[in-house]
Amino acid sequence: MPLQFAFLVLEEHPWGRQMLRILLDNGFVPGIVIQEVSRVGDEERDKFLKRIEGQPVPPRLNQLVTGRNIPVYCVGNHNDATCAELVNAVQPDVVVLGGTRIIKPHVLEIPKRATVNCHPGLLPWLRGSASVGWALYKDLPQGATAHFIDPGIDTGDIIIRRQLPVHRADTYESLCSRVGPIRFERDSAGECRSRGSANVMQRREQTLFQAPKFCQGLGLGCRLDFQQLPREAH
C-alpha cells in the first residue's frame, strides 16, 4: 500500500519546492499540500531566495501539481486549527515538512507514524538556521539530514545523513542551492543510520522506510565520513 503523506510548506518556499519536485520524480505523491501564507512565509521565502541568488530556481508549486490529483490548500499558520483539520482529514502515515515554522505538538501528533524533515546541514553538529554559513564559519563539511521531528529544534532521531562535495568554484549561493537537496547515491542507501534510539528507528523504518527510495525522494545523497566531524554541536 502506498505511503500516505501530507506535505507542509511555507508559501512558495524554494527548499520546499525542490523537495516536492524530487518526491514527485521518485513516485511519492502527497495526499495533500498545505501552504502557509503569512508574513513568516514571506520572510523565509525571501531569505532563501537571497541565499541562492544567481542559481537555478525550482518550479513553482502550481507547476509541480499541474496534471496531478493533489489538493493544495492555504492556511494562515501551520499550527492553527484549520491546518490540523486538513491534515486530520487525509489521515496521513507521515507529515513531511518542506520548509515551515516550528510545528507544535498538536499537529506533530496527527500522523499515524511520524513527522519528517530534511535539514540543510549535518545534524546534530549544525542545528537551526543558516547551517551552510555555520559550516563555512566552523570549517565543517556541508550536507543534509533527514530526521524525525520531536518537540525540540532539529533534535529528533536521524534517518539518514549525506555529505555535499565542495568544489573550488563553489560560492555561498551555489552551496545553498546544491545542499537543498543533495542527490542520493543508490549504493550507499543503507549507510549513515541514526546513532540514536535503535528501537524507535526500527519500529518506524519497518513501516516508513522499507526501501531507501523514500530517502531518495527527500533528495539526500553522497557518502559521509564521520571522521571529519566534531563530537559536539555548536
PLY file of the C-alpha trace (Angstrom):
ply
format ascii 1.0
element vertex 234
property float x
property float y
property float z
element edge 233
property int vertex1
property int vertex2
end_header
0.00 0.00 0.00
1.45 3.41 -0.96
2.72 5.68 1.78
0.10 8.33 2.53
1.68 11.64 3.45
0.85 15.32 3.85
3.32 17.95 2.66
3.55 21.22 4.63
5.43 24.18 3.18
5.66 27.94 3.59
4.21 29.71 0.56
6.49 29.06 -2.47
9.50 28.27 -0.27
12.30 27.28 -2.72
13.61 24.49 -0.47
10.11 23.00 -0.23
9.52 23.31 -3.96
12.73 21.42 -4.64
11.83 18.75 -2.10
8.38 18.28 -3.59
9.79 18.09 -7.11
12.15 15.28 -6.16
9.49 13.43 -4.17
7.21 13.52 -7.21
10.03 12.47 -9.54
10.54 9.41 -7.34
6.89 8.42 -7.30
5.91 9.86 -3.90
2.68 11.81 -4.33
1.30 13.65 -1.29
-2.33 13.24 -0.36
-2.42 16.98 0.37
-0.17 20.04 0.13
-0.74 22.78 2.71
0.91 26.15 2.17
1.22 28.72 4.91
0.54 32.22 3.57
1.91 34.60 6.17
4.49 37.25 6.98
6.76 34.48 8.27
6.36 32.70 4.95
7.26 35.84 3.02
10.35 36.46 5.15
11.60 32.88 4.91
11.00 32.65 1.15
12.81 35.93 0.51
15.68 34.88 2.79
16.19 31.58 0.99
15.87 33.17 -2.46
18.61 35.60 -1.43
20.79 32.70 -0.30
20.53 31.04 -3.74
20.73 34.27 -5.74
22.02 33.62 -9.26
21.32 29.87 -9.03
18.53 27.87 -10.75
15.18 28.26 -9.02
12.88 25.21 -8.68
9.44 25.23 -10.35
6.56 26.92 -8.56
4.11 24.73 -6.67
1.28 25.22 -9.15
3.60 24.00 -11.91
4.57 20.95 -9.87
0.98 19.85 -9.16
-0.45 20.61 -12.63
-1.96 17.46 -14.11
-1.80 15.62 -10.79
-4.68 14.95 -8.43
-3.07 16.75 -5.49
-5.27 19.07 -3.43
-3.49 22.27 -2.40
-4.74 24.40 0.48
-3.57 27.65 2.05
-3.65 28.46 5.76
-2.53 31.44 7.79
-0.43 29.35 10.17
0.55 25.67 10.06
-0.21 25.48 13.77
-3.79 26.72 13.51
-6.96 24.67 13.78
-7.65 24.82 10.04
-4.33 23.17 9.21
-4.86 20.49 11.85
-8.31 19.72 10.42
-6.91 19.46 6.87
-4.15 17.08 7.95
-6.59 15.02 10.02
-8.90 14.68 7.04
-6.35 12.72 4.98
-5.22 10.52 7.92
-1.58 10.51 6.74
1.02 7.95 7.76
3.60 10.73 7.66
3.77 14.51 7.56
6.72 15.83 5.53
7.94 19.37 6.24
9.22 21.29 3.22
10.32 24.47 4.94
7.98 25.54 7.75
7.86 27.40 11.03
8.37 25.29 14.20
5.41 22.90 14.24
3.64 22.40 17.56
2.86 19.02 19.17
-0.88 19.04 18.40
-0.02 18.88 14.67
3.00 16.59 15.07
0.79 14.02 16.81
-1.68 13.73 13.91
0.21 11.41 11.51
-0.03 7.70 12.29
3.72 7.14 12.14
5.88 10.27 12.21
6.67 13.77 11.00
9.81 14.02 8.86
12.03 16.96 7.97
15.00 17.43 5.65
17.53 19.82 7.22
20.19 21.60 5.09
23.04 20.73 7.47
24.67 17.75 9.13
22.88 17.02 12.40
23.48 17.06 15.30
26.50 19.28 14.65
24.69 22.03 12.72
21.20 22.73 14.05
18.93 25.68 13.36
19.02 28.23 10.57
21.88 29.17 8.22
23.62 25.80 8.50
25.62 26.37 5.31
27.05 29.58 6.75
27.81 27.94 10.10
29.57 25.05 8.34
31.75 27.54 6.44
32.49 29.54 9.58
33.41 26.45 11.60
35.19 24.69 8.70
32.83 21.70 8.83
31.54 19.55 5.94
28.41 20.62 4.10
25.47 18.24 3.85
21.86 17.46 4.64
20.00 15.31 7.14
16.59 13.64 7.05
15.23 13.24 10.56
12.11 12.62 12.56
10.58 15.64 14.25
10.21 15.89 18.00
9.25 18.94 20.12
12.86 20.25 20.03
14.62 22.09 17.20
16.41 19.64 14.88
16.79 17.14 17.73
14.68 14.20 16.50
16.07 10.77 15.62
18.19 10.87 12.47
17.08 8.79 9.49
20.00 9.42 7.17
22.77 11.97 6.55
24.58 12.78 3.33
27.60 14.99 2.72
27.83 17.52 -0.11
31.11 17.65 -2.06
32.55 21.18 -2.09
34.34 22.32 -5.24
36.87 25.09 -5.79
34.41 27.13 -7.85
31.62 26.94 -5.26
30.19 30.08 -3.69
27.94 30.51 -0.68
24.98 30.78 -3.08
25.91 27.64 -5.03
26.35 25.64 -1.81
22.96 26.79 -0.52
21.43 25.78 -3.84
23.14 22.39 -4.07
22.64 21.36 -0.46
18.92 21.58 -0.91
18.59 18.91 -1.95
21.59 16.65 -2.48
21.17 13.80 -4.92
21.04 10.31 -3.46
23.59 7.54 -4.12
21.77 4.25 -4.51
24.83 2.23 -3.48
25.11 3.99 -0.13
21.43 3.93 0.78
21.92 1.81 3.87
24.71 3.89 5.37
24.65 6.67 7.96
21.74 5.41 10.05
20.97 7.05 13.34
23.12 6.51 16.39
20.04 7.30 18.47
17.26 5.07 19.72
17.56 1.79 17.82
14.11 0.62 18.92
12.42 3.81 17.72
14.25 3.68 14.41
13.48 0.01 13.84
9.80 0.47 14.61
9.46 3.48 12.32
11.64 2.21 9.50
9.73 -1.07 9.27
6.71 0.96 8.23
8.13 4.08 6.58
11.40 3.06 5.03
11.05 -0.49 3.78
13.36 0.59 0.95
15.81 3.51 0.66
13.72 5.14 -2.05
11.85 7.39 0.38
15.16 8.93 1.46
15.98 9.31 -2.21
12.69 11.12 -2.52
13.83 13.52 0.17
16.78 14.35 -2.08
19.67 13.08 0.00
22.97 11.84 -1.38
26.73 11.38 -1.10
28.78 9.39 1.39
29.52 10.78 4.82
32.87 10.35 6.56
32.17 10.65 10.28
35.89 11.09 10.99
35.63 14.62 9.57
33.05 15.73 12.13
33.48 17.02 15.67
31.91 15.26 18.64
29.79 18.21 19.77
27.32 20.57 18.14
27.95 24.30 18.14
0 1
1 2
2 3
3 4
4 5
5 6
6 7
7 8
8 9
9 10
10 11
11 12
12 13
13 14
14 15
15 16
16 17
17 18
18 19
19 20
20 21
21 22
22 23
23 24
24 25
25 26
26 27
27 28
28 29
29 30
30 31
31 32
32 33
33 34
34 35
35 36
36 37
37 38
38 39
39 40
40 41
41 42
42 43
43 44
44 45
45 46
46 47
47 48
48 49
49 50
50 51
51 52
52 53
53 54
54 55
55 56
56 57
57 58
58 59
59 60
60 61
61 62
62 63
63 64
64 65
65 66
66 67
67 68
68 69
69 70
70 71
71 72
72 73
73 74
74 75
75 76
76 77
77 78
78 79
79 80
80 81
81 82
82 83
83 84
84 85
85 86
86 87
87 88
88 89
89 90
90 91
91 92
92 93
93 94
94 95
95 96
96 97
97 98
98 99
99 100
100 101
101 102
102 103
103 104
104 105
105 106
106 107
107 108
108 109
109 110
110 111
111 112
112 113
113 114
114 115
115 116
116 117
117 118
118 119
119 120
120 121
121 122
122 123
123 124
124 125
125 126
126 127
127 128
128 129
129 130
130 131
131 132
132 133
133 134
134 135
135 136
136 137
137 138
138 139
139 140
140 141
141 142
142 143
143 144
144 145
145 146
146 147
147 148
148 149
149 150
150 151
151 152
152 153
153 154
154 155
155 156
156 157
157 158
158 159
159 160
160 161
161 162
162 163
163 164
164 165
165 166
166 167
167 168
168 169
169 170
170 171
171 172
172 173
173 174
174 175
175 176
176 177
177 178
178 179
179 180
180 181
181 182
182 183
183 184
184 185
185 186
186 187
187 188
188 189
189 190
190 191
191 192
192 193
193 194
194 195
195 196
196 197
197 198
198 199
199 200
200 201
201 202
202 203
203 204
204 205
205 206
206 207
207 208
208 209
209 210
210 211
211 212
212 213
213 214
214 215
215 216
216 217
217 218
218 219
219 220
220 221
221 222
222 223
223 224
224 225
225 226
226 227
227 228
228 229
229 230
230 231
231 232
232 233
